[in-house]
Amino acid sequence: MEWIRRVAPVAGYCIGLVFVAIGAVMMLQSGMKLSFTEPNSFYYENQCENDFRYSVALPEEKPAEMTPEEKEECLKNQKEREQKQFKNRNIQDLINGLSLLIVGGIFWGMFRERKEKR
């Protein structure tokens, strides 16, 4: 049972170190995405067309065509929605990275101190 007392601090120290590393990478990656990239907008046009056509048409009718104003409004709304989702996803990743960093830092510090006291 003595080996458990020797292995537990080392395992806790390693787990803390891994959590800190993963948290730091997640925060760096999400921060860079928020700073340097924009959401993809290549499918807005087709998605607006399809959503409108089949939501307006009755089953026995031919699918409706969008007017240019409707299409422009739909594209604007779709782009705004995608930008909000992109920002929210990356903010959630930042929060997850920060929580891993905090928990890992606690583990790392707690088991490092125990190891040094011996």
C-alpha positions in Angstrom: 0.0 0.0 0.0 3.0 2.3 0.3 3.2 2.5 -3.5 -0.2 4.2 -3.6 1.2 7.0 -1.4 4.0 7.5 -3.9 2.0 7.2 -7.1 -1.1 9.3 -6.1 0.8 12.6 -5.9 2.6 12.0 -9.2 -0.7 11.0 -10.9 -2.4 14.1 -9.5 0.5 16.3 -10.6 0.4 14.8 -14.1 -3.4 15.1 -14.4 -3.2 18.7 -13.3 -0.4 19.4 -15.9 -2.5 17.8 -18.7 -5.6 19.8 -17.7 -3.5 23.1 -17.7 -2.0 22.3 -21.1 -5.4 21.4 -22.7 -7.1 24.4 -21.1 -4.4 26.7 -22.4 -4.6 25.3 -25.9 -8.4 25.6 -25.9 -8.3 29.2 -24.8 -5.6 30.1 -27.3 -7.4 28.4 -30.2 -10.8 30.0 -29.4 -9.3 33.4 -28.8 -7.5 33.2 -32.2 -10.6 32.1 -34.0 -12.6 35.0 -32.5 -9.8 37.4 -33.5 -8.8 36.3 -36.9 -11.6 34.3 -38.6 -15.1 34.8 -39.6 -17.9 32.2 -40.0 -18.3 30.4 -43.3 -21.0 32.0 -45.5 -20.9 29.8 -48.6 -24.3 28.1 -48.1 -26.5 31.0 -47.2 -28.0 31.4 -50.6 -29.1 27.8 -51.1 -30.4 27.5 -47.6 -32.5 30.6 -47.8 -34.0 29.4 -51.2 -34.8 26.0 -49.9 -36.3 27.1 -46.5 -38.5 29.7 -48.2 -39.7 27.5 -51.1 -40.9 24.6 -49.0 -42.3 26.6 -46.0 -44.6 28.7 -48.3 -45.7 26.1 -50.8 -48.7 23.8 -50.2 -48.1 20.1 -50.9 -50.1 20.3 -54.2 -48.5 23.5 -55.4 -45.2 24.2 -57.1 -42.6 25.6 -54.7 -42.6 29.4 -54.6 -39.9 31.7 -55.9 -38.3 34.3 -53.6 -38.4 37.9 -54.5 -35.0 39.7 -54.5 -36.0 41.6 -51.4 -37.0 38.5 -49.6 -33.8 36.8 -50.6 -31.7 39.8 -49.4 -33.5 39.8 -46.1 -33.1 36.1 -45.7 -29.4 36.3 -46.5 -28.9 39.1 -44.0 -30.8 37.2 -41.2 -28.9 34.0 -42.0 -25.5 35.8 -41.8 -26.4 37.5 -38.5 -27.5 34.2 -37.1 -24.4 32.4 -38.2 -22.1 35.2 -36.7 -23.9 35.0 -33.4 -23.6 31.2 -33.3 -19.9 31.4 -34.2 -19.2 33.9 -31.5 -21.2 31.9 -28.9 -19.5 28.6 -29.7 -16.1 30.2 -29.4 -17.0 32.0 -26.1 -18.2 28.6 -24.7 -14.9 27.1 -25.8 -13.1 29.9 -24.0 -15.1 29.2 -20.8 -14.4 25.5 -21.1 -10.7 26.2 -21.5 -10.6 28.5 -18.6 -12.3 26.0 -16.3 -9.8 23.3 -17.4 -7.0 25.7 -16.7 -8.4 26.5 -13.2 -9.0 22.9 -12.2 -5.7 21.8 -13.7 -3.9 24.6 -11.9 -5.4 23.5 -8.6 -4.5 19.9 -9.1 -1.0 20.8 -10.3 -0.3 23.2 -7.4 -1.9 20.9 -4.7 0.1 17.8 -5.7 3.3 19.7 -6.4 3.3 21.2 -2.9 2.8 17.7 -1.4 5.6 16.3 -3.4 8.0 19.1 -2.3 7.1 18.7 1.4 8.5 15.2 1.5 
